[in-house]
Amino acid sequence: MLNNADFSQFKHVYIFVGKTDLRRGIDGLTTLVKQKFSLDPFQPGNLFLFCGSSNRKIKGLVWEEDGFLLVYKRLEAGTFQWPRNAEEARSITPEQYRLLMTGYSIDPSVRKVRPRHPL
Protein backbone atom coordinates (compact mmCIF):
# COMPACT_ATOMS: atom_id res chain seq x y z
CA MET A 1 0.00 0.00 0.00
CA LEU A 2 2.63 2.56 0.97
CA ASN A 3 4.94 1.74 -1.95
CA ASN A 4 2.29 2.16 -4.60
CA ALA A 5 0.07 4.73 -2.89
CA ASP A 6 -1.56 7.24 -5.18
CA PHE A 7 0.05 10.40 -3.87
CA SER A 8 -2.82 12.52 -5.26
CA GLN A 9 -5.09 11.14 -2.53
CA PHE A 10 -3.00 12.98 0.09
CA LYS A 11 -3.01 16.76 0.43
CA HIS A 12 0.22 16.66 2.43
CA VAL A 13 2.64 13.97 3.53
CA TYR A 14 4.55 14.81 6.70
CA ILE A 15 7.51 12.82 7.90
CA PHE A 16 8.61 13.11 11.50
CA VAL A 17 12.36 13.44 11.40
CA GLY A 18 14.23 11.48 14.04
CA LYS A 19 13.18 8.41 16.00
CA THR A 20 9.63 7.73 17.15
CA ASP A 21 8.63 5.10 19.68
CA LEU A 22 6.51 2.87 17.45
CA ARG A 23 4.87 1.24 20.45
CA ARG A 24 2.59 4.28 20.32
CA GLY A 25 -0.82 3.65 18.87
CA ILE A 26 -3.28 6.00 17.22
CA ASP A 27 -3.87 8.08 20.36
CA GLY A 28 -0.17 8.45 21.14
CA LEU A 29 0.74 9.42 17.57
CA THR A 30 -2.11 11.95 17.27
CA THR A 31 -1.00 13.51 20.56
CA LEU A 32 2.55 13.76 19.19
CA VAL A 33 1.28 15.43 16.00
CA LYS A 34 -0.82 17.97 17.96
CA GLN A 35 1.39 18.81 20.91
CA LYS A 36 4.93 18.53 19.61
CA PHE A 37 4.44 19.73 16.05
CA SER A 38 1.26 21.85 16.24
CA LEU A 39 -0.34 20.10 13.27
CA ASP A 40 -3.95 18.96 12.97
CA PRO A 41 -4.16 15.15 12.77
CA PHE A 42 -7.89 15.41 11.97
CA GLN A 43 -7.27 17.19 8.67
CA PRO A 44 -8.50 14.78 5.96
CA GLY A 45 -5.88 13.86 3.40
CA ASN A 46 -2.81 14.43 5.59
CA LEU A 47 -0.54 11.41 5.90
CA PHE A 48 1.85 11.40 8.86
CA LEU A 49 4.82 9.01 8.70
CA PHE A 50 6.93 7.92 11.68
CA CYS A 51 10.06 5.76 11.79
CA GLY A 52 11.40 3.64 14.63
CA SER A 53 14.98 3.48 15.84
CA SER A 54 15.98 0.54 13.65
CA ASN A 55 15.00 2.23 10.33
CA ARG A 56 13.26 -1.01 9.33
CA LYS A 57 9.78 -0.06 10.52
CA ILE A 58 7.46 2.85 9.80
CA LYS A 59 3.93 3.76 10.78
CA GLY A 60 1.56 5.90 8.78
CA LEU A 61 -1.44 7.72 10.20
CA VAL A 62 -4.25 9.33 8.20
CA TRP A 63 -7.70 10.65 9.16
CA GLU A 64 -10.40 9.31 6.83
CA GLU A 65 -13.38 11.39 8.10
CA ASP A 66 -14.89 8.37 9.86
CA GLY A 67 -11.79 7.34 11.81
CA PHE A 68 -8.05 6.93 11.67
CA LEU A 69 -6.20 4.51 9.45
CA LEU A 70 -2.96 3.25 11.00
CA VAL A 71 -0.54 1.53 8.62
CA TYR A 72 2.55 -0.37 9.77
CA LYS A 73 5.34 -1.52 7.48
CA ARG A 74 8.36 -3.63 8.40
CA LEU A 75 11.04 -4.23 5.80
CA GLU A 76 12.23 -7.81 5.50
CA ALA A 77 15.67 -6.65 4.35
CA GLY A 78 17.26 -3.22 4.13
CA THR A 79 16.36 0.01 5.86
CA PHE A 80 14.56 3.25 5.19
CA GLN A 81 16.88 6.22 4.64
CA TRP A 82 15.10 8.27 7.28
CA PRO A 83 16.42 11.77 8.07
CA ARG A 84 17.62 12.00 11.68
CA ASN A 85 19.16 15.46 11.82
CA ALA A 86 16.51 17.39 13.75
CA GLU A 87 13.32 17.15 15.78
CA GLU A 88 10.83 18.38 13.23
CA ALA A 89 7.91 17.50 11.03
CA ARG A 90 8.56 18.00 7.37
CA SER A 91 6.24 18.12 4.38
CA ILE A 92 7.65 16.14 1.46
CA THR A 93 7.01 16.11 -2.28
CA PRO A 94 5.66 13.16 -4.27
CA GLU A 95 9.17 12.51 -5.63
CA GLN A 96 10.68 12.49 -2.10
CA TYR A 97 7.93 10.11 -0.97
CA ARG A 98 8.73 7.74 -3.85
CA LEU A 99 12.46 7.91 -3.03
CA LEU A 100 11.82 7.21 0.65
CA MET A 101 9.58 4.21 -0.06
CA THR A 102 12.15 2.71 -2.45
CA GLY A 103 15.05 2.99 -0.01
CA TYR A 104 16.74 6.17 -1.22
CA SER A 105 17.61 9.21 0.84
CA ILE A 106 15.36 12.22 0.45
CA ASP A 107 18.28 14.44 1.42
CA PRO A 108 20.87 13.70 -1.24
CA SER A 109 24.06 15.56 -0.67
CA VAL A 110 27.41 15.85 -2.31
CA ARG A 111 30.23 15.40 0.14
CA LYS A 112 32.63 18.33 0.11
CA VAL A 113 36.29 17.38 0.00
CA ARG A 114 39.56 19.22 0.01
CA PRO A 115 42.04 18.47 -2.73
CA ARG A 116 44.92 16.26 -1.60
CA HIS A 117 47.40 17.88 -3.91
CA PRO A 118 46.60 21.53 -4.56
CA LEU A 119 47.88 22.79 -7.88
N, CA, C and O atoms as a MOPAC input file, in Angstrom:
PM7 MOZYME 1SCF
protein

 N      0.81900 1    -1.19300 1     0.00000 1
 C      0.00000 1     0.00000 1     0.00000 1
 C      0.86000 1     1.25400 1     0.00000 1
 O      0.64400 1     2.14700 1    -0.82000 1
 N      1.82300 1     1.33800 1     0.89500 1
 C      2.62900 1     2.55600 1     0.97200 1
 C      3.54300 1     2.72300 1    -0.23200 1
 O      3.77600 1     3.84900 1    -0.66900 1
 N      4.06300 1     1.63400 1    -0.77700 1
 C      4.94400 1     1.73800 1    -1.94500 1
 C      4.22100 1     2.29600 1    -3.14900 1
 O      4.74500 1     3.16100 1    -3.85100 1
 N      3.01400 1     1.80300 1    -3.39100 1
 C      2.28800 1     2.15700 1    -4.59900 1
 C      1.13300 1     3.11400 1    -4.34000 1
 O      0.21400 1     3.20400 1    -5.15500 1
 N      1.16400 1     3.82100 1    -3.23200 1
 C      0.07100 1     4.72800 1    -2.89300 1
 C     -0.05600 1     5.82300 1    -3.93600 1
 O      0.93700 1     6.36700 1    -4.41900 1
 N     -1.29900 1     6.13200 1    -4.27100 1
 C     -1.56300 1     7.23700 1    -5.18200 1
 C     -1.38700 1     8.52400 1    -4.39100 1
 O     -2.22400 1     8.87500 1    -3.56000 1
 N     -0.29800 1     9.21700 1    -4.65500 1
 C      0.04800 1    10.39900 1    -3.87400 1
 C     -1.02500 1    11.47200 1    -3.98400 1
 O     -1.15500 1    12.29700 1    -3.07900 1
 N     -1.79900 1    11.48600 1    -5.06700 1
 C     -2.81500 1    12.52200 1    -5.25600 1
 C     -3.93200 1    12.41800 1    -4.22400 1
 O     -4.68000 1    13.37700 1    -4.03200 1
 N     -4.05900 1    11.27300 1    -3.55700 1
 C     -5.09200 1    11.14300 1    -2.53500 1
 C     -4.71200 1    11.86100 1    -1.23900 1
 O     -5.56200 1    12.04500 1    -0.36700 1
 N     -3.45900 1    12.26400 1    -1.10100 1
 C     -3.00400 1    12.97900 1     0.08600 1
 C     -2.76800 1    14.44800 1    -0.24400 1
 O     -2.13300 1    14.77600 1    -1.24700 1
 N     -3.28700 1    15.32900 1     0.61100 1
 C     -3.01200 1    16.76100 1     0.43300 1
 C     -1.56900 1    17.05800 1     0.82200 1
 O     -0.86300 1    17.79400 1     0.13300 1
 N     -1.15000 1    16.47600 1     1.93000 1
 C      0.21600 1    16.65800 1     2.42900 1
 C      0.70400 1    15.33300 1     2.98900 1
 O     -0.07600 1    14.54700 1     3.52700 1
 N      1.99500 1    15.09700 1     2.85600 1
 C      2.63700 1    13.97000 1     3.53400 1
 C      3.70600 1    14.57000 1     4.43000 1
 O      4.61500 1    15.25300 1     3.95900 1
 N      3.58800 1    14.30900 1     5.72600 1
 C      4.54900 1    14.80600 1     6.70000 1
 C      5.36800 1    13.63600 1     7.21100 1
 O      4.82200 1    12.59200 1     7.56900 1
 N      6.67700 1    13.81300 1     7.24400 1
 C      7.51400 1    12.82200 1     7.90200 1
 C      8.02600 1    13.44800 1     9.18900 1
 O      8.34200 1    14.63700 1     9.23300 1
 N      8.10400 1    12.64700 1    10.21800 1
 C      8.60600 1    13.11200 1    11.49800 1
 C     10.05500 1    12.68400 1    11.59500 1
 O     10.37200 1    11.51400 1    11.80900 1
 N     10.92300 1    13.66700 1    11.43200 1
 C     12.36300 1    13.43800 1    11.39900 1
 C     12.81900 1    12.97000 1    12.77000 1
 O     12.34800 1    13.46600 1    13.79300 1
 N     13.72900 1    12.02200 1    12.78600 1
 C     14.22900 1    11.47600 1    14.03800 1
 C     13.54500 1    10.15900 1    14.35200 1
 O     12.87800 1     9.57100 1    13.50000 1
 N     13.71600 1     9.70800 1    15.57300 1
 C     13.18300 1     8.41100 1    15.99600 1
 C     11.87000 1     8.60400 1    16.73900 1
 O     11.72700 1     9.52300 1    17.54600 1
 N     10.92500 1     7.73700 1    16.45800 1
 C      9.63500 1     7.73500 1    17.14500 1
 C      9.45400 1     6.36800 1    17.78900 1
 O      9.78200 1     5.34300 1    17.19200 1
 N      8.93500 1     6.36000 1    18.99900 1
 C      8.62800 1     5.10500 1    19.67600 1
 C      7.40000 1     4.49900 1    18.99500 1
 O      6.28200 1     4.97700 1    19.18600 1
 N      7.60700 1     3.46100 1    18.21300 1
 C      6.51500 1     2.87200 1    17.44700 1
 C      5.59600 1     1.98800 1    18.28300 1
 O      4.67700 1     1.37200 1    17.74500 1
 N      5.83200 1     1.92000 1    19.58400 1
 C      4.86600 1     1.24500 1    20.45000 1
 C      3.62100 1     2.10900 1    20.61700 1
 O      2.57600 1     1.63300 1    21.06200 1
 N      3.74500 1     3.38200 1    20.25700 1
 C      2.59300 1     4.28300 1    20.32400 1
 C      1.53400 1     3.82700 1    19.33000 1
 O      1.83700 1     3.37600 1    18.22600 1
 N      0.30100 1     3.95700 1    19.75200 1
 C     -0.81700 1     3.64800 1    18.86900 1
 C     -1.39000 1     4.92900 1    18.28100 1
 O     -0.71700 1     5.95800 1    18.22700 1
 N     -2.62900 1     4.85300 1    17.84800 1
 C     -3.27700 1     6.00300 1    17.22300 1
 C     -3.32300 1     7.18900 1    18.17500 1
 O     -2.96400 1     8.30100 1    17.78700 1
 N     -3.75600 1     6.97600 1    19.40800 1
 C     -3.87100 1     8.08500 1    20.35900 1
 C     -2.52100 1     8.72400 1    20.65300 1
 O     -2.41100 1     9.94900 1    20.69700 1
 N     -1.50300 1     7.91100 1    20.85300 1
 C     -0.17000 1     8.44600 1    21.13800 1
 C      0.41300 1     9.21700 1    19.97200 1
 O      1.04800 1    10.25200 1    20.17200 1
 N      0.20800 1     8.73100 1    18.75500 1
 C      0.73800 1     9.41900 1    17.57400 1
 C     -0.02400 1    10.71100 1    17.29000 1
 O      0.58200 1    11.70900 1    16.89700 1
 N     -1.35900 1    10.70600 1    17.48500 1
 C     -2.10700 1    11.95200 1    17.27300 1
 C     -1.71800 1    12.99900 1    18.30300 1
 O     -1.64800 1    14.18500 1    17.98100 1
 N     -1.46400 1    12.57900 1    19.53300 1
 C     -0.99700 1    13.51500 1    20.56000 1
 C      0.34900 1    14.10400 1    20.16800 1
 O      0.57000 1    15.30300 1    20.33900 1
 N      1.23900 1    13.29000 1    19.65200 1
 C      2.54700 1    13.76200 1    19.18800 1
 C      2.38200 1    14.79300 1    18.07100 1
 O      3.04200 1    15.83200 1    18.08200 1
 N      1.51900 1    14.51200 1    17.12300 1
 C      1.27600 1    15.43200 1    16.00400 1
 C      0.76100 1    16.77300 1    16.51800 1
 O      1.22700 1    17.82700 1    16.08300 1
 N     -0.20400 1    16.73600 1    17.44600 1
 C     -0.81900 1    17.97000 1    17.95700 1
 C      0.11200 1    18.75100 1    18.86500 1
 O      0.33400 1    19.94200 1    18.64600 1
 N      0.65900 1    18.10000 1    19.87800 1
 C      1.39200 1    18.81300 1    20.91500 1
 C      2.80900 1    19.18300 1    20.51600 1
 O      3.24900 1    20.30300 1    20.77600 1
 N      3.52000 1    18.27700 1    19.90000 1
 C      4.92900 1    18.53400 1    19.61100 1
 C      5.12400 1    19.32300 1    18.32500 1
 O      6.06800 1    20.10400 1    18.21000 1
 N      4.23200 1    19.12200 1    17.35600 1
 C      4.44100 1    19.73400 1    16.04800 1
 C      3.34800 1    20.70700 1    15.63800 1
 O      3.41400 1    21.28900 1    14.55500 1
 N      2.34200 1    20.89200 1    16.48700 1
 C      1.25900 1    21.85500 1    16.24400 1
 C      0.58700 1    21.65900 1    14.88400 1
 O      0.26400 1    22.63100 1    14.20000 1
 N      0.38000 1    20.41800 1    14.50300 1
 C     -0.33800 1    20.09900 1    13.27300 1
 C     -1.66800 1    19.45400 1    13.64100 1
 O     -1.82200 1    18.92300 1    14.74100 1
 N     -2.62100 1    19.49900 1    12.72800 1
 C     -3.95100 1    18.95500 1    12.97100 1
 C     -4.05700 1    17.54100 1    12.40700 1
 O     -4.12500 1    17.37200 1    11.19000 1
 N     -4.07300 1    16.52200 1    13.26800 1
 C     -4.15500 1    15.15100 1    12.76700 1
 C     -5.52800 1    14.81400 1    12.18300 1
 O     -5.67600 1    13.80400 1    11.49400 1
 N     -6.53700 1    15.65500 1    12.45300 1
 C     -7.89100 1    15.40700 1    11.96500 1
 C     -8.15900 1    16.06000 1    10.61200 1
 O     -9.29700 1    16.07400 1    10.14300 1
 N     -7.13300 1    16.59200 1     9.99500 1
 C     -7.27100 1    17.18700 1     8.66700 1
 C     -7.30400 1    16.05900 1     7.63700 1
 O     -6.30600 1    15.35900 1     7.46800 1
 N     -8.43500 1    15.86700 1     6.94200 1
 C     -8.50100 1    14.77600 1     5.95700 1
 C     -7.44400 1    14.94100 1     4.86800 1
 O     -7.18900 1    16.04700 1     4.39300 1
 N     -6.84600 1    13.84200 1     4.49200 1
 C     -5.87700 1    13.86500 1     3.40100 1
 C     -4.44300 1    14.09400 1     3.81700 1
 O     -3.55300 1    14.10300 1     2.96600 1
 N     -4.18900 1    14.28100 1     5.11600 1
 C     -2.81300 1    14.43400 1     5.58700 1
 C     -2.29900 1    13.07600 1     6.05500 1
 O     -2.91100 1    12.43000 1     6.90500 1
 N     -1.18200 1    12.65400 1     5.49900 1
 C     -0.53800 1    11.40800 1     5.90500 1
 C      0.66700 1    11.76100 1     6.75800 1
 O      1.51900 1    12.54900 1     6.34800 1
 N      0.73400 1    11.17400 1     7.94700 1
 C      1.84900 1    11.39800 1     8.85900 1
 C      2.64900 1    10.10300 1     8.93500 1
 O      2.09400 1     9.04200 1     9.22200 1
 N      3.94900 1    10.18600 1     8.68000 1
 C      4.82200 1     9.01200 1     8.69800 1
 C      5.82900 1     9.11500 1     9.83800 1
 O      6.41000 1    10.17500 1    10.07300 1
 N      6.02900 1     8.00600 1    10.54000 1
 C      6.93400 1     7.92500 1    11.68000 1
 C      7.85800 1     6.72900 1    11.47900 1
 O      7.44800 1     5.71300 1    10.91900 1
 N      9.10000 1     6.84900 1    11.93400 1
 C     10.06400 1     5.76300 1    11.79000 1
 C     10.62300 1     5.39500 1    13.16400 1
 O     10.86700 1     6.26600 1    13.99900 1
 N     10.81900 1     4.11600 1    13.38300 1
 C     11.40400 1     3.64200 1    14.62600 1
 C     12.91300 1     3.77700 1    14.63100 1
 O     13.50200 1     4.29800 1    13.68300 1
 N     13.53000 1     3.31200 1    15.68800 1
 C     14.97900 1     3.48400 1    15.84200 1
 C     15.78900 1     2.57800 1    14.92700 1
 O     16.94800 1     2.87500 1    14.63800 1
 N     15.20200 1     1.47700 1    14.46700 1
 C     15.97800 1     0.54000 1    13.65100 1
 C     15.96800 1     0.88200 1    12.16200 1
 O     16.70600 1     0.26900 1    11.39100 1
 N     15.15400 1     1.84000 1    11.74400 1
 C     15.00400 1     2.22800 1    10.33400 1
 C     14.42100 1     1.10900 1     9.47600 1
 O     14.45600 1     1.20000 1     8.24900 1
 N     13.89400 1     0.07100 1    10.08500 1
 C     13.26100 1    -1.01500 1     9.32800 1
 C     11.74400 1    -0.93600 1     9.39300 1
 O     11.05400 1    -1.61600 1     8.63300 1
 N     11.21900 1    -0.10800 1    10.29800 1
 C      9.77700 1    -0.05600 1    10.52100 1
 C      9.28100 1     1.37900 1    10.44300 1
 O      9.92100 1     2.30400 1    10.94100 1
 N      8.11800 1     1.54500 1     9.80300 1
 C      7.46200 1     2.84600 1     9.80200 1
 C      5.97900 1     2.65400 1    10.08300 1
 O      5.41000 1     1.59000 1     9.84200 1
 N      5.37200 1     3.71700 1    10.60200 1
 C      3.92800 1     3.75800 1    10.77900 1
 C      3.41100 1     4.97300 1    10.03500 1
 O      4.05000 1     6.02400 1     9.99500 1
 N      2.24600 1     4.80500 1     9.45100 1
 C      1.56300 1     5.89900 1     8.78000 1
 C      0.21100 1     6.11100 1     9.43100 1
 O     -0.46300 1     5.15300 1     9.81000 1
 N     -0.18300 1     7.37000 1     9.55900 1
 C     -1.44400 1     7.72100 1    10.20300 1
 C     -2.18000 1     8.71000 1     9.31100 1
 O     -1.61000 1     9.71800 1     8.89400 1
 N     -3.44500 1     8.42300 1     9.01700 1
 C     -4.24900 1     9.33300 1     8.20000 1
 C     -5.69000 1     9.32200 1     8.71900 1
 O     -6.23100 1     8.27300 1     9.06700 1
 N     -6.30100 1    10.51300 1     8.76400 1
 C     -7.69800 1    10.64500 1     9.16000 1
 C     -8.55900 1    10.46900 1     7.92300 1
 O     -8.32600 1    11.13200 1     6.91200 1
 N     -9.54900 1     9.59100 1     7.98300 1
 C    -10.40100 1     9.31000 1     6.82900 1
 C    -11.83900 1     9.77900 1     7.01200 1
 O    -12.74000 1     9.21700 1     6.39000 1
 N    -12.08100 1    10.77400 1     7.83100 1
 C    -13.37800 1    11.39400 1     8.10300 1
 C    -14.33400 1    10.51100 1     8.90100 1
 O    -15.31800 1    11.01900 1     9.43900 1
 N    -14.07900 1     9.21300 1     8.99400 1
 C    -14.88600 1     8.36600 1     9.86400 1
 C    -14.01800 1     7.64500 1    10.88700 1
 O    -14.51000 1     6.83300 1    11.67100 1
 N    -12.72400 1     7.94800 1    10.87300 1
 C    -11.79200 1     7.34200 1    11.81200 1
 C    -10.38700 1     7.36500 1    11.25300 1
 O    -10.16100 1     7.74700 1    10.10500 1
 N     -9.44900 1     6.95100 1    12.08300 1
 C     -8.04900 1     6.92900 1    11.67300 1
 C     -7.70400 1     5.60500 1    11.01100 1
 O     -8.23600 1     4.55200 1    11.36100 1
 N     -6.80400 1     5.68800 1    10.05200 1
 C     -6.19600 1     4.50800 1     9.45000 1
 C     -4.74600 1     4.49400 1     9.90500 1
 O     -4.01100 1     5.45600 1     9.68400 1
 N     -4.33800 1     3.40700 1    10.53900 1
 C     -2.96300 1     3.24500 1    10.99800 1
 C     -2.32400 1     2.14200 1    10.16300 1
 O     -2.81200 1     1.01200 1    10.13200 1
 N     -1.23100 1     2.48100 1     9.48800 1
 C     -0.53600 1     1.53400 1     8.61800 1
 C      0.83900 1     1.27400 1     9.21300 1
 O      1.51400 1     2.20200 1     9.65900 1
 N      1.25300 1     0.01700 1     9.22200 1
 C      2.54700 1    -0.37500 1     9.77400 1
 C      3.29400 1    -1.16000 1     8.71200 1
 O      2.74800 1    -2.09500 1     8.12700 1
 N      4.53300 1    -0.78600 1     8.46300 1
 C      5.33600 1    -1.51600 1     7.48200 1
 C      6.67500 1    -1.87800 1     8.10400 1
 O      7.34300 1    -1.03800 1     8.70700 1
 N      7.06100 1    -3.15300 1     7.94600 1
 C      8.36000 1    -3.63100 1     8.40300 1
 C      9.07200 1    -4.22700 1     7.20300 1
 O      8.55800 1    -5.13700 1     6.55200 1
 N     10.26000 1    -3.70800 1     6.91400 1
 C     11.03900 1    -4.23400 1     5.79900 1
 C     11.65500 1    -5.57000 1     6.18100 1
 O     12.15100 1    -5.73600 1     7.29600 1
 N     11.62500 1    -6.50200 1     5.27800 1
 C     12.23200 1    -7.80700 1     5.49900 1
 C     13.74800 1    -7.70300 1     5.40900 1
 O     14.46500 1    -8.36500 1     6.15900 1
 N     14.23200 1    -6.88300 1     4.50200 1
 C     15.67200 1    -6.65500 1     4.34500 1
 C     15.86900 1    -5.18500 1     3.99600 1
 O     15.01900 1    -4.57700 1     3.34600 1
 N     16.97700 1    -4.62200 1     4.42100 1
 C     17.26400 1    -3.22100 1     4.12900 1
 C     16.65800 1    -2.28600 1     5.15900 1
 O     16.02500 1    -2.72200 1     6.12100 1
 N     16.85900 1    -1.00800 1     4.94500 1
 C     16.36000 1     0.00900 1     5.86300 1
 C     15.83300 1     1.19900 1     5.07700 1
 O     16.17700 1     1.40200 1     3.91200 1
 N     14.99100 1     1.98000 1     5.74200 1
 C     14.55800 1     3.25400 1     5.18600 1
 C     15.66400 1     4.27300 1     5.42900 1
 O     16.29900 1     4.25600 1     6.48400 1
 N     15.89600 1     5.14600 1     4.48200 1
 C     16.88100 1     6.21600 1     4.64000 1
 C     16.16800 1     7.40800 1     5.27100 1
 O     15.85800 1     8.39300 1     4.60100 1
 N     15.91800 1     7.29600 1     6.56000 1
 C     15.10400 1     8.27200 1     7.27900 1
 C     15.97700 1     9.39700 1     7.80800 1
 O     16.99000 1     9.12600 1     8.45200 1
 N     15.61800 1    10.65300 1     7.55800 1
 C     16.41600 1    11.77500 1     8.07400 1
 C     16.38200 1    11.80400 1     9.60000 1
 O     15.31900 1    11.64800 1    10.20100 1
 N     17.52100 1    11.99800 1    10.21600 1
 C     17.61700 1    11.99600 1    11.67900 1
 C     18.19700 1    13.28900 1    12.23200 1
 O     18.49400 1    13.35800 1    13.42500 1
 N     18.36700 1    14.30800 1    11.41200 1
 C     19.16000 1    15.46000 1    11.81600 1
 C     18.46900 1    16.45200 1    12.73200 1
 O     19.15000 1    17.30200 1    13.30600 1
 N     17.16800 1    16.39300 1    12.90100 1
 C     16.51000 1    17.38800 1    13.75000 1
 C     15.17800 1    16.83900 1    14.24200 1
 O     14.65100 1    15.86300 1    13.70800 1
 N     14.64900 1    17.48800 1    15.27000 1
 C     13.32500 1    17.14900 1    15.77800 1
 C     12.32800 1    18.05100 1    15.06800 1
 O     12.09000 1    19.18200 1    15.49400 1
 N     11.75100 1    17.55300 1    13.99400 1
 C     10.82500 1    18.38000 1    13.23500 1
 C      9.85700 1    17.49900 1    12.45500 1
 O     10.06900 1    16.29900 1    12.28700 1
 N      8.80600 1    18.12400 1    11.99300 1
 C      7.90600 1    17.49700 1    11.03300 1
 C      8.15300 1    18.21200 1     9.71800 1
 O      8.30400 1    19.43300 1     9.68000 1
 N      8.19200 1    17.45800 1     8.66600 1
 C      8.55800 1    18.00500 1     7.37200 1
 C      7.58000 1    17.54500 1     6.30700 1
 O      7.27200 1    16.35700 1     6.21400 1
 N      7.09400 1    18.47100 1     5.50900 1
 C      6.23900 1    18.11600 1     4.38300 1
 C      7.14500 1    17.71000 1     3.22700 1
 O      8.14000 1    18.37900 1     2.95000 1
 N      6.80300 1    16.61400 1     2.55400 1
 C      7.65500 1    16.14100 1     1.46400 1
 C      6.86900 1    16.10400 1     0.15200 1
 O      5.63900 1    16.06700 1     0.14900 1
 N      7.59200 1    16.11500 1    -0.93800 1
 C      7.01000 1    16.10600 1    -2.27800 1
 C      6.70000 1    14.67100 1    -2.71100 1
 O      7.17700 1    13.71900 1    -2.09300 1
 N      5.90700 1    14.51800 1    -3.76400 1
 C      5.65600 1    13.16400 1    -4.27300 1
 C      6.94600 1    12.43300 1    -4.65500 1
 O      7.06800 1    11.23200 1    -4.41700 1
 N      7.89700 1    13.14200 1    -5.24000 1
 C      9.16600 1    12.51200 1    -5.62500 1
 C      9.95200 1    12.05600 1    -4.39300 1
 O     10.52200 1    10.96600 1    -4.39900 1
 N      9.99000 1    12.87700 1    -3.33600 1
 C     10.68100 1    12.49400 1    -2.10200 1
 C     10.00000 1    11.28700 1    -1.45400 1
 O     10.67100 1    10.40600 1    -0.91700 1
 N      8.67800 1    11.25100 1    -1.50600 1
 C      7.93000 1    10.11100 1    -0.96700 1
 C      8.32100 1     8.83200 1    -1.70900 1
 O      8.58800 1     7.80400 1    -1.08700 1
 N      8.35400 1     8.90400 1    -3.03700 1
 C      8.73100 1     7.74400 1    -3.85400 1
 C     10.14600 1     7.28600 1    -3.51800 1
 O     10.40100 1     6.08900 1    -3.38500 1
 N     11.07300 1     8.24900 1    -3.38000 1
 C     12.45700 1     7.90700 1    -3.03100 1
 C     12.52400 1     7.21500 1    -1.67100 1
 O     13.20800 1     6.20300 1    -1.51200 1
 N     11.81800 1     7.76300 1    -0.70500 1
 C     11.82300 1     7.20600 1     0.64700 1
 C     11.28500 1     5.77600 1     0.65700 1
 O     11.86500 1     4.90200 1     1.30100 1
 N     10.19300 1     5.53300 1    -0.04400 1
 C      9.57700 1     4.20700 1    -0.06200 1
 C     10.40700 1     3.18500 1    -0.83700 1
 O     10.22400 1     1.98200 1    -0.65700 1
 N     11.31600 1     3.64700 1    -1.69500 1
 C     12.15200 1     2.71200 1    -2.45300 1
 C     13.55900 1     2.59800 1    -1.88300 1
 O     14.43300 1     1.98600 1    -2.49900 1
 N     13.78500 1     3.19000 1    -0.69500 1
 C     15.05500 1     2.99300 1    -0.01100 1
 C     16.11600 1     4.04100 1    -0.25800 1
 O     17.25300 1     3.88700 1     0.18700 1
 N     15.76500 1     5.10900 1    -0.96200 1
 C     16.73700 1     6.16600 1    -1.22000 1
 C     16.58200 1     7.29000 1    -0.21500 1
 O     15.52600 1     7.45200 1     0.39600 1
 N     17.64100 1     8.06200 1    -0.04900 1
 C     17.61000 1     9.21000 1     0.84300 1
 C     16.83500 1    10.34300 1     0.19100 1
 O     16.94900 1    10.57000 1    -1.01400 1
 N     16.04900 1    11.05200 1     0.98700 1
 C     15.35700 1    12.22200 1     0.45100 1
 C     16.20500 1    13.47300 1     0.60100 1
 O     15.82200 1    14.54700 1     0.13700 1
 N     17.34400 1    13.33900 1     1.24300 1
 C     18.28500 1    14.44500 1     1.41800 1
 C     19.60100 1    14.12100 1     0.73700 1
 O     20.62200 1    13.97000 1     1.40700 1
 N     19.59300 1    14.01200 1    -0.58700 1
 C     20.86500 1    13.70300 1    -1.24200 1
 C     21.83700 1    14.85700 1    -1.06200 1
 O     21.45900 1    16.02700 1    -1.12800 1
 N     23.06200 1    14.51400 1    -0.83900 1
 C     24.06300 1    15.56000 1    -0.66600 1
 C     25.36200 1    15.11500 1    -1.32000 1
 O     25.66900 1    13.92700 1    -1.42600 1
 N     26.09200 1    16.10100 1    -1.74300 1
 C     27.40700 1    15.84700 1    -2.30900 1
 C     28.40800 1    16.16700 1    -1.21600 1
 O     28.40700 1    17.26300 1    -0.65600 1
 N     29.24600 1    15.21800 1    -0.92500 1
 C     30.22600 1    15.40500 1     0.13500 1
 C     31.30600 1    16.36300 1    -0.34900 1
 O     31.86800 1    16.18800 1    -1.43100 1
 N     31.58600 1    17.36500 1     0.45300 1
 C     32.62900 1    18.32800 1     0.10700 1
 C     33.97300 1    17.78000 1     0.56000 1
 O     34.11300 1    17.28900 1     1.68000 1
 N     34.94900 1    17.86900 1    -0.31700 1
 C     36.29000 1    17.37700 1     0.00000 1
 C     37.30800 1    18.45900 1    -0.31900 1
 O     37.05600 1    19.37500 1    -1.10200 1
 N     38.43600 1    18.32500 1     0.30000 1
 C     39.55600 1    19.22200 1     0.01200 1
 C     40.51900 1    18.47800 1    -0.89600 1
 O     40.72900 1    17.27800 1    -0.72000 1
 N     41.10000 1    19.15800 1    -1.85000 1
 C     42.04500 1    18.47200 1    -2.73100 1
 C     43.26400 1    17.98900 1    -1.94600 1
 O     43.75700 1    18.68600 1    -1.05900 1
 N     43.73600 1    16.81000 1    -2.27400 1
 C     44.91500 1    16.26400 1    -1.60000 1
 C     46.18500 1    16.95300 1    -2.07100 1
 O     47.10700 1    17.19400 1    -1.29200 1
 N     46.21500 1    17.25900 1    -3.32600 1
 C     47.40500 1    17.88000 1    -3.91200 1
 C     47.00200 1    19.16500 1    -4.62300 1
 O     46.71100 1    19.14800 1    -5.81900 1
 N     46.98500 1    20.27400 1    -3.89900 1
 C     46.60500 1    21.52600 1    -4.55900 1
 C     47.57800 1    21.84600 1    -5.68600 1
 O     48.77300 1    21.56300 1    -5.60000 1
 N     47.04600 1    22.43200 1    -6.72800 1
 C     47.88400 1    22.79200 1    -7.87700 1
 C     48.75000 1    23.98500 1    -7.58300 1
 O     49.51600 1    24.41900 1    -8.44400 1

